[in-house]
Amino acid sequence: MEMRAAIAQDLLTVEDESVLKRIANYIKRTLKKSEDPTLMTKEEFFKRVDRSLQQAKEGKGVEWLPGETYQQFKERTACSK
């Protein structure tokens, strides 16, 4: 956190607009590279839910059988894809 404060303080002293633009572009590129691929929009989430519900209605779902262990479930469903 101290490093961020120091960088912020240094940026406040920069008066050259072209330098600020280059810094802003660098930060944008860095943030794009570090985006979390598991994040999704609300629309994407509900689209996946709807698709899953449709697959379940079509009988494409997989059911965890009574008394079945996790390992057994994995083995049984690994080849069903």
Secondary structure by P-SEA (a helix, b strand, c coil): caaaaaaaaaaaacccaaaaaaaaaaaaaaaaaacccccccaaaaaaaaaaaaaaaaacccccccccccaaaaaaaacccc
